[in-house]
Amino acid sequence: GSAYERQIVNELKELTNSEDIATSRSSSKKLDNMKIDIFDESGVLPCYFQLKKTQTTPSVKKINAEVGKLDKPLCILWNIQEKKEGNTNITSQGEYAIIPKQFFYKLLENYLNTND
């Protein structure tokens, strides 16, 4: 969990050119208690993040019900973990963003409008 959170924080900092992004675990106990994993002090991110690094599919409905803030959409970043046959090592089999459909449409619309 926490190593994956730090990895995502570093990726988001680079993507946004903002140093005001941190793990909620280290910066905001209140947000962490609300099941939000990324602290965005400047508000540059358009959504909240819940990070999962698991072998099983995250329970999207349960996670959304537990999140304590609703003023922005929630993005669940899922790093799929899989044990290779005959191997004790667990490796990533890809990373996916699970977002609400309306938020996806808004991102798609912004993308299409900037790539005309």
ZAKOL-621354 format. One record per residue (C-alpha): residue number from 1; x, y, z; chain. Coordinates in nm, 4 decimals. Last residue first. Example, Ala and Ser with C-alpha at 12.3 -4.5 7.8 and 13.67 -1.06 7.14 Angstrom:
ZAKOL-621354
REC|2|1.3670|-0.1060|0.7140|A
REC|1|1.2300|-0.4500|0.7800|A
***
This chain:
ZAKOL-621354
REC|116|-0.9295|1.9395|-3.2860|A
REC|115|-0.7204|1.7904|-3.0045|A
REC|114|-0.8072|2.0249|-2.7160|A
REC|113|-1.1846|1.9866|-2.7580|A
REC|112|-1.1598|1.6083|-2.7977|A
REC|111|-0.9586|1.5728|-2.4749|A
REC|110|-1.1938|1.7996|-2.2804|A
REC|109|-1.4953|1.5987|-2.4076|A
REC|108|-1.3245|1.2712|-2.3183|A
REC|107|-1.2434|1.3957|-1.9681|A
REC|106|-1.6067|1.5075|-1.9218|A
REC|105|-1.7324|1.1742|-2.0585|A
REC|104|-1.5054|0.9869|-1.8152|A
REC|103|-1.6408|1.1979|-1.5275|A
REC|102|-1.9958|1.1086|-1.6348|A
REC|101|-1.9029|0.7382|-1.6477|A
REC|100|-1.7645|0.7342|-1.2926|A
REC|99|-1.3967|0.6324|-1.2709|A
REC|98|-1.1960|0.3112|-1.2431|A
REC|97|-0.8365|0.3762|-1.3446|A
REC|96|-0.6343|0.0690|-1.4370|A
REC|95|-0.2849|-0.0609|-1.3729|A
REC|94|-0.1382|-0.3724|-1.5266|A
REC|93|-0.0400|-0.7292|-1.4395|A
REC|92|0.1797|-0.6288|-1.1479|A
REC|91|0.3885|-0.9080|-1.0004|A
REC|90|0.3631|-1.1433|-0.7031|A
REC|89|0.6697|-1.3561|-0.6431|A
REC|88|0.6248|-1.7068|-0.5013|A
REC|87|0.6545|-1.8679|-0.8422|A
REC|86|0.5193|-2.2021|-0.9579|A
REC|85|0.2501|-2.0222|-1.1564|A
REC|84|0.2944|-1.6448|-1.1417|A
REC|83|0.1153|-1.4711|-0.8572|A
REC|82|-0.0880|-1.1810|-0.9841|A
REC|81|-0.1356|-0.8241|-0.8614|A
REC|80|-0.3602|-0.5794|-1.0448|A
REC|79|-0.2692|-0.2174|-0.9680|A
REC|78|-0.6085|-0.0501|-0.9338|A
REC|77|-0.6429|0.3279|-0.9303|A
REC|76|-0.9899|0.4135|-0.8029|A
REC|75|-1.0853|0.7607|-0.9209|A
REC|74|-1.3508|0.9359|-0.7129|A
REC|73|-1.5449|1.2310|-0.8490|A
REC|72|-1.5255|1.5644|-0.6684|A
REC|71|-1.7571|1.7261|-0.4088|A
REC|70|-1.8402|1.3832|-0.2617|A
REC|69|-1.6070|1.3508|0.0353|A
REC|68|-1.6211|1.0739|0.2971|A
REC|67|-1.5538|0.7754|0.0743|A
REC|66|-1.7140|0.4626|0.2220|A
REC|65|-2.0015|0.4267|-0.0273|A
REC|64|-1.7640|0.4685|-0.3219|A
REC|63|-1.5400|0.1943|-0.1831|A
REC|62|-1.8348|-0.0426|-0.1318|A
REC|61|-1.9695|0.0105|-0.4865|A
REC|60|-1.6258|-0.0291|-0.6431|A
REC|59|-1.5429|-0.3507|-0.4577|A
REC|58|-1.1848|-0.3807|-0.5790|A
REC|57|-1.1146|-0.6791|-0.8052|A
REC|56|-0.8935|-0.9336|-0.6322|A
REC|55|-0.5159|-0.9647|-0.6623|A
REC|54|-0.4630|-0.6291|-0.4954|A
REC|53|-0.2826|-0.2958|-0.5182|A
REC|52|-0.5667|-0.0507|-0.4599|A
REC|51|-0.5443|0.3271|-0.4535|A
REC|50|-0.8335|0.5613|-0.3711|A
REC|49|-0.7976|0.8960|-0.5439|A
REC|48|-1.0034|1.2144|-0.5364|A
REC|47|-1.0829|1.4023|-0.8562|A
REC|46|-1.0029|1.7051|-1.0731|A
REC|45|-0.6479|1.7406|-0.9359|A
REC|44|-0.5067|2.0913|-0.8962|A
REC|43|-0.6712|2.1480|-0.5567|A
REC|42|-0.3677|2.3197|-0.4043|A
REC|41|-0.3414|2.0872|-0.1019|A
REC|40|-0.3958|1.7661|-0.2999|A
REC|39|-0.3738|1.4803|-0.0467|A
REC|38|-0.3928|1.1388|-0.2143|A
REC|37|-0.5330|0.8282|-0.0402|A
REC|36|-0.8961|0.9233|0.0204|A
REC|35|-1.0689|0.6684|0.2458|A
REC|34|-1.2347|0.9388|0.4608|A
REC|33|-0.9986|0.8448|0.7469|A
REC|32|-0.7078|0.9292|0.5167|A
REC|31|-0.8686|1.2648|0.4462|A
REC|30|-0.8852|1.3459|0.8204|A
REC|29|-0.5373|1.2028|0.8839|A
REC|28|-0.4040|1.4564|0.6342|A
REC|27|-0.0386|1.4777|0.5390|A
REC|26|0.1453|1.1455|0.5768|A
REC|25|-0.1394|0.8954|0.5256|A
REC|24|-0.3070|1.1416|0.2893|A
REC|23|-0.0128|1.0812|0.0566|A
REC|22|0.1253|1.3982|-0.0941|A
REC|21|0.0529|1.6522|-0.3685|A
REC|20|0.1491|2.0179|-0.3162|A
REC|19|0.4692|1.9889|-0.5251|A
REC|18|0.2710|2.0592|-0.8391|A
REC|17|0.4099|2.0211|-1.1916|A
REC|16|0.0844|1.8366|-1.2703|A
REC|15|0.2248|1.5225|-1.4367|A
REC|14|0.5441|1.5177|-1.2308|A
REC|13|0.3590|1.5613|-0.9024|A
REC|12|0.1033|1.3005|-1.0128|A
REC|11|0.3778|1.0436|-1.0868|A
REC|10|0.5485|1.1114|-0.7532|A
REC|9|0.2185|1.0786|-0.5651|A
REC|8|0.1456|0.7543|-0.7541|A
REC|7|0.4790|0.6036|-0.6453|A
REC|6|0.4266|0.7209|-0.2853|A
REC|5|0.0839|0.5523|-0.2762|A
REC|4|0.2319|0.2321|-0.4228|A
REC|3|0.4968|0.2302|-0.1471|A
REC|2|0.2197|0.2864|0.1132|A
REC|1|0.0000|0.0000|0.0000|A
***
